[in-house]
Amino acid sequence: MIIKPKVRGFVCVTAHPGGCAAHVDEWISYVKSRGSIPHGPRKALVIGASTGYGLASRISAAFGSGAATLGIFFERPSEDGRTATPGWYNSIGFTKAARAAGLYAKNVNGDAFSDEIKAQALETIRNDIGQVDLVVYSLASPRRTHPRTGAVHKSVLKPVGSAYTNKTVDTDKGIVSSVTIEPANEQEIADTVAVMGGEDWEMWMNTLADAGLLAPGAQSVAYSYIGPAVTWAIYKNGTIGLAKNDLERAAKNIDSLLRARVGGKAFISVNKGLVTQASSAIPVVPLYISILFKIMKARGLHEGCIEQMQRLFATQMYAAAGPRFDEAGRIRLDDLELRPEVQASVARIWPDVTTENLATLTDIAGYRSEFLKLFGFGMAGIDYAAEAEPHVAML
């Protein structure tokens, strides 16, 4: 079939297998161009490995340090007349490239929140690689079925306490408008924390530790975002922010666990605002990112997912001097985004953006390009007018 992008709101419902593989190859080439990461991970478990920061982490571990990687994700294969999800194609592209380079790469496709998938992952580690020295926790899911209670929790993107009104942009139509979001109730807050907080990360790490599958000195990292004040009502101080607070709570518990059991450590990496499938769904944030891209590109400061994760591994987690933490014990990869001069420029532009000047005051074109790349579109060297085979088996 000929596969074209079909955008519905903040998601693209099609994905191009060849384009996704090309995007993965582009990220691999970047990591290889930066040279090897001495003393990097040797055996990595990446939970949420198929897109965004998780995929970039897996690529950085494999092609920066030669690590064996086990990827956990929940992706949908193709059906008649329907492509697979981009994460499906990304994972196939990564696995082919890793194995061609002589690297161990295996995948488990299923609900990472479930006991069944945890057991399958543990069995694979035990049989194939023995122990892991890095666990990346990078899940982004709208819902979670709790493995103990059976309750289904659904996350929401809402402010807490009072309604929030600000500008947002329809990135597909290019229309800037005002959006008002009603506050979350207590149940919605609790559900969002259950889905996006740290409980499942703790379950994974306790299970791995109890099974003896963590190598001496093993590290674990999860990802967060703080951002500027203009996004705080919907992010840092909203339901997502409360979930991220719980992620930080979990990081402290896991750090204590790793120090006691294997002499390792756990921490949060606070990353830069980027175009991901998760961030595109958050009101206000895409407009902010479009402005941010324009400013950071003009200053030569722009980074994408792969640049961020390669920098995390090379200059923080596996640097000779060790990672540098802020006062809360977090690594800060958002340091360039939050430079005062960058945020001052955002603050100057924000009030003036309208539908009419969106293309000149922001980098909406760059945002759209990065968004489509997530689904394998807009990649150089791919003939999008040619027939493509959507049915590709997972490796």
Secondary structure as the mmCIF struct_conf table of DSSP 4:
data_model
#
loop_
_struct_conf.conf_type_id
_struct_conf.id
_struct_conf.beg_label_comp_id
_struct_conf.beg_label_asym_id
_struct_conf.beg_label_seq_id
_struct_conf.end_label_comp_id
_struct_conf.end_label_asym_id
_struct_conf.end_label_seq_id
STRN STRN1 VAL A 7 ARG A 8
TURN_TY1_P TURN_TY1_P1 GLY A 9 PHE A 10
STRN STRN2 VAL A 11 CYS A 12
BEND BEND1 VAL A 13 VAL A 13
HELX_RH_AL_P HELX_RH_AL_P1 PRO A 17 SER A 33
TURN_TY1_P TURN_TY1_P2 ARG A 34 ARG A 34
TURN_TY1_P TURN_TY1_P3 PRO A 38 HIS A 39
BEND BEND2 ARG A 42 ARG A 42
STRN STRN3 LYS A 43 ILE A 47
BEND BEND3 GLY A 48 GLY A 48
BEND BEND4 SER A 50 THR A 51
HELX_RH_AL_P HELX_RH_AL_P2 GLY A 52 SER A 65
STRN STRN4 ALA A 68 PHE A 73
HELX_LH_PP_P HELX_LH_PP_P1 ARG A 76 SER A 78
STRN STRN5 GLU A 79 GLU A 79
TURN_TY1_P TURN_TY1_P4 ASP A 80 GLY A 81
STRN STRN6 ARG A 82 ARG A 82
HELX_LH_PP_P HELX_LH_PP_P2 THR A 83 THR A 85
HELX_RH_AL_P HELX_RH_AL_P3 PRO A 86 ALA A 100
TURN_TY1_P TURN_TY1_P5 ALA A 101 GLY A 102
STRN STRN7 ALA A 105 ASN A 109
BEND BEND5 GLY A 110 GLY A 110
TURN_TY1_P TURN_TY1_P6 ALA A 112 PHE A 113
BEND BEND6 SER A 114 SER A 114
HELX_RH_AL_P HELX_RH_AL_P4 ASP A 115 ASP A 128
TURN_TY1_P TURN_TY1_P7 ILE A 129 ILE A 129
BEND BEND7 GLY A 130 GLY A 130
STRN STRN8 VAL A 132 TYR A 137
BEND BEND8 PRO A 142 PRO A 142
STRN STRN9 ARG A 143 THR A 145
TURN_TY1_P TURN_TY1_P8 PRO A 147 THR A 149
HELX_LH_PP_P HELX_LH_PP_P3 ALA A 151 ALA A 151
STRN STRN10 VAL A 152 LYS A 154
BEND BEND9 VAL A 160 SER A 162
STRN STRN11 TYR A 164 ASP A 170
TURN_TY1_P TURN_TY1_P9 THR A 171 GLY A 174
STRN STRN12 ILE A 175 ILE A 181
HELX_LH_PP_P HELX_LH_PP_P4 GLU A 182 ALA A 184
HELX_RH_AL_P HELX_RH_AL_P5 GLU A 186 MET A 196
BEND BEND10 GLY A 197 GLY A 198
HELX_RH_AL_P HELX_RH_AL_P6 GLU A 199 ASP A 210
TURN_TY1_P TURN_TY1_P10 ALA A 211 GLY A 212
STRN STRN13 LEU A 214 SER A 224
HELX_RH_AL_P HELX_RH_AL_P7 ALA A 229 TRP A 232
TURN_TY1_P TURN_TY1_P11 ALA A 233 ASN A 237
BEND BEND11 GLY A 238 GLY A 238
HELX_RH_AL_P HELX_RH_AL_P8 THR A 239 VAL A 262
BEND BEND12 GLY A 263 GLY A 263
STRN STRN14 LYS A 265 VAL A 270
HELX_LH_PP_P HELX_LH_PP_P5 ASN A 271 GLY A 273
TURN_TY1_P TURN_TY1_P12 GLN A 277 ALA A 278
HELX_RH_3T_P HELX_RH_3T_P1 SER A 279 ALA A 281
BEND BEND13 ILE A 282 ILE A 282
TURN_TY1_P TURN_TY1_P13 PRO A 283 VAL A 284
HELX_RH_AL_P HELX_RH_AL_P9 VAL A 285 ALA A 298
TURN_TY1_P TURN_TY1_P14 ARG A 299 GLY A 300
HELX_RH_AL_P HELX_RH_AL_P10 CYS A 305 LEU A 312
HELX_RH_PI_P HELX_RH_PI_P1 PHE A 313 MET A 317
TURN_TY1_P TURN_TY1_P15 TYR A 318 TYR A 318
BEND BEND14 ALA A 319 ALA A 319
TURN_TY1_P TURN_TY1_P16 ALA A 320 ALA A 321
TURN_TY1_P TURN_TY1_P17 GLU A 327 ALA A 328
BEND BEND15 GLY A 329 GLY A 329
STRN STRN15 ILE A 331 ARG A 332
BEND BEND16 LEU A 333 LEU A 333
TURN_TY1_P TURN_TY1_P18 ASP A 335 LEU A 338
HELX_RH_AL_P HELX_RH_AL_P11 PRO A 340 ILE A 349
HELX_RH_3T_P HELX_RH_3T_P2 TRP A 350 ASP A 352
TURN_TY1_P TURN_TY1_P19 THR A 355 ASN A 357
HELX_RH_AL_P HELX_RH_AL_P12 LEU A 358 LEU A 361
BEND BEND17 THR A 362 THR A 362
HELX_RH_AL_P HELX_RH_AL_P13 ILE A 364 LYS A 373
TURN_TY1_P TURN_TY1_P20 LEU A 374 GLY A 376
BEND BEND18 GLY A 378 GLY A 378
TURN_TY1_P TURN_TY1_P21 ALA A 380 GLY A 381
TURN_TY1_P TURN_TY1_P22 TYR A 384 ALA A 385
BEND BEND19 ALA A 386 ALA A 386
#
